[in-house]
């Protein structure tokens, strides 16, 4: 039996994460997240859902950190200020997502 990606368990290594379908360029981020979550939950086909909070945070936090670090030319002081966090917190998060080696 083949399952759709959204029907896979949250912690499945093959799971690519939430997908936004037909997003409008003017649609606020919260609506993109809401629509992706609705799509995900509607397509679970009775499978148990667990770790949803962490999954959503990971889906948003990593690209946020990547984009800010790119935008600041990897300047942690500027990036931390931009994100509204301390530089030590930023370093911890970069390490958590293995972005500290880039």
C-alpha contacts under 8 A as a table, 3 or more apart, distances in Angstrom:
res1	aa1	res2	aa2	distance
3	X	7	X	6.01
3	X	8	X	6.83
4	X	7	X	5.30
4	X	8	X	6.96
4	X	43	X	7.77
5	X	8	X	5.51
5	X	15	X	6.35
5	X	16	X	7.69
6	X	15	X	7.82
6	X	18	X	7.90
6	X	40	X	5.32
6	X	41	X	7.77
6	X	43	X	5.68
6	X	44	X	5.95
7	X	40	X	7.65
7	X	43	X	5.74
7	X	44	X	4.18
7	X	45	X	6.18
7	X	47	X	6.67
8	X	12	X	6.48
8	X	15	X	6.78
8	X	44	X	7.31
8	X	47	X	7.71
9	X	12	X	5.27
9	X	15	X	7.73
9	X	47	X	7.28
9	X	48	X	7.38
9	X	49	X	6.99
10	X	15	X	7.00
10	X	49	X	6.82
10	X	50	X	6.64
10	X	51	X	6.74
10	X	52	X	7.23
10	X	55	X	7.33
11	X	15	X	7.37
11	X	51	X	7.87
12	X	15	X	5.41
17	X	55	X	7.65
17	X	59	X	6.77
18	X	36	X	5.81
18	X	37	X	7.06
18	X	40	X	6.89
18	X	56	X	7.80
18	X	59	X	7.25
19	X	36	X	5.63
20	X	23	X	6.13
20	X	32	X	6.18
20	X	33	X	7.52
20	X	35	X	6.93
20	X	36	X	5.13
21	X	36	X	7.41
23	X	27	X	6.74
23	X	32	X	6.64
24	X	27	X	5.04
27	X	31	X	6.37
27	X	32	X	6.82
28	X	31	X	5.40
28	X	32	X	6.60
29	X	32	X	5.03
29	X	33	X	6.24
30	X	33	X	5.08
30	X	34	X	6.01
31	X	34	X	4.89
31	X	35	X	5.97
32	X	35	X	5.22
32	X	36	X	6.08
33	X	36	X	5.09
33	X	37	X	6.09
34	X	37	X	5.19
34	X	38	X	6.15
35	X	38	X	5.09
35	X	39	X	6.10
36	X	39	X	5.11
36	X	40	X	6.07
37	X	40	X	4.97
37	X	41	X	6.05
38	X	41	X	5.24
38	X	42	X	5.98
39	X	42	X	5.21
39	X	43	X	6.23
40	X	43	X	5.34
40	X	44	X	6.43
41	X	44	X	5.36
42	X	45	X	7.19
44	X	47	X	5.33
44	X	48	X	7.66
44	X	49	X	7.78
49	X	52	X	6.83
51	X	54	X	5.49
51	X	55	X	6.11
52	X	55	X	4.99
52	X	56	X	6.15
53	X	56	X	5.38
53	X	57	X	6.29
54	X	57	X	5.08
54	X	58	X	6.03
55	X	58	X	5.14
55	X	59	X	6.12
56	X	59	X	5.01
56	X	60	X	6.31
57	X	60	X	5.28
57	X	61	X	5.64
58	X	61	X	5.18
58	X	62	X	5.92
59	X	62	X	6.27
59	X	63	X	7.18
60	X	63	X	5.91
60	X	64	X	6.20
61	X	64	X	5.04
61	X	65	X	6.15
62	X	65	X	5.22
62	X	66	X	6.11
62	X	97	X	6.73
63	X	66	X	4.91
63	X	67	X	5.87
64	X	67	X	5.31
64	X	68	X	6.15
65	X	68	X	5.26
65	X	69	X	5.99
65	X	94	X	7.40
66	X	69	X	5.24
66	X	70	X	6.13
66	X	99	X	7.51
67	X	70	X	5.11
67	X	71	X	6.05
68	X	71	X	4.96
68	X	72	X	6.11
68	X	79	X	6.05
68	X	82	X	7.79
68	X	83	X	7.98
69	X	72	X	5.20
69	X	73	X	6.03
69	X	74	X	4.58
69	X	75	X	6.83
69	X	76	X	7.34
69	X	79	X	6.14
70	X	73	X	5.12
70	X	74	X	5.93
71	X	74	X	7.53
72	X	75	X	5.39
72	X	76	X	7.83
72	X	78	X	6.51
72	X	79	X	6.10
74	X	79	X	7.47
75	X	78	X	5.55
75	X	79	X	6.07
76	X	79	X	4.92
76	X	80	X	5.83
76	X	87	X	6.37
76	X	90	X	7.30
76	X	91	X	7.66
77	X	80	X	5.25
77	X	81	X	6.28
77	X	87	X	5.93
78	X	81	X	5.15
78	X	82	X	6.11
79	X	82	X	4.96
79	X	83	X	6.11
80	X	83	X	5.09
80	X	84	X	5.96
80	X	85	X	5.18
80	X	86	X	5.71
80	X	87	X	5.24
80	X	90	X	5.99
81	X	84	X	5.05
81	X	85	X	6.28
81	X	86	X	7.28
81	X	87	X	7.91
82	X	85	X	7.94
85	X	89	X	6.40
85	X	90	X	6.74
86	X	89	X	5.22
86	X	90	X	6.33
87	X	90	X	4.98
87	X	91	X	6.15
88	X	91	X	5.04
88	X	92	X	6.22
89	X	92	X	5.05
89	X	93	X	6.24
90	X	93	X	5.10
90	X	94	X	6.07
91	X	94	X	5.08
91	X	95	X	6.18
91	X	100	X	7.19
92	X	95	X	5.19
92	X	96	X	6.16
93	X	96	X	4.87
93	X	97	X	6.34
94	X	97	X	5.35
94	X	98	X	5.94
94	X	99	X	4.73
94	X	100	X	5.01
95	X	98	X	4.77
95	X	99	X	5.90
95	X	100	X	5.15
96	X	99	X	7.63
97	X	100	X	7.85
98	X	101	X	6.59
99	X	102	X	5.70
